[in-house]
């Protein structure tokens, strides 16, 4: 599942008021702004992506005329649509292009589908989504390389759009008029983008101290709570829930932003149901924080720290198969047992039940595929 996203349109208000809305959006994690007037001013507010009909825009907008109104399609011949022609020209110049289309009749629905074949994003605008054939447009464009964005007014409409036809739109756009509105829609996008992994039980069959190896600590930009960690393992389709260092210890202070993850060759689950090698992670990369119920949220890597440390091999049996991972051999390193309690590798013993995620698909370059791969 791809992450769902939100963009804002600036309201028809004086610059100082619009500036406050844009700043609030940025603080809420929304950094795409549709604005036709103040490109330079917005760029000074931070690292913002501006959608506009300005040539310098980060995303070039077609479908809105110079007065900021939706342009009218005067010809019943789709190939003669000025919007479509402008979109093709902009793409030929190498621009990232977004089409803005008001769905007022069947013709505009067909135009949305046609222009969606030539642009990167298409914004669908309607006065009443109960009569807009959003399902038809999503179905017709699902095989095209285009992201569909529904114009909404509040969090309720955003949820309807995102969940339409199971697939839903890729994102929503709304006129930012209220601080609470911005926060609510931003929070909704985070919630709807979250996936849940079905964690199951495996039985520990072997715990064996090893020599030293290069292990990775993942320091994130988020504070994790007890019960949260990351899915990590030696096999890409069999991962253990490794607990964060959010617990106090008599040996070291808690570091709730950190997961002491394991050796450099191990896999970690990241957004999009993909895995990456721990050795690949660097500042700015995304990882998944997972709790004991398999619920997830996305976090950014602030630092990936590799140090040589003593390791320990952990083996467990699940449905007759042995799965393994390696971790640092230290009292503060914990996985999670079947009662959702963190258990130190120093106390782990044969017969203990622990939480794991086991996937039926194999993985190629970190992506789940239907293929037989043996990992041992």
Protein Blocks (a to p, Z undefined) as FASTA:
>chain_A
ZZdddddddddddfklmmmmmmmmmmnopacdcdfklmmlmmmnoccddddfbfklmbdc
ehiafkopacddfbfblklpmklmmmmmmmmnopacddddddfbfklmmmmmmmmmmmmb
dcdddfblklpcfklmmmmmmmpccddddddfbfklmmmmmmgghlopabdcdddfbfkl
mmmmmmmmmmmmpccddddddddfbdcddddddddddddfbdcdehiacdddfbfkbccd
dddfkbccfkbccdfkbccfbdfkbccddehiiacdfklpcghiacddddfkopacdddd
fbdcddddddddddddeehiacdddddddfklccddfkopacdfklgcehiacdddddfb
dceehiacddddddZZ
